[in-house]
């Protein structure tokens, strides 16, 4: 049997595209931002990205493994 135990807990670099939360100014609402974090799974990556002070005005539009 193949042993994958060591690979499952390895941290992965995640790339998230963030979109500005809706507001009255259309130019500000169209802003996007890319952020990178290292986490064990996608749930932890989302939590880390949204907990950063710089990202409080953004929502996650997409998240995938960064390379």
Secondary structure, 3 states (H helix, E strand, C coil): CCCCHHHHCCCEEEEEEEEECCCCCHHHHCCEEEEEEEECCHHHHHHHHHHCHHHCCEEEEEEEECC
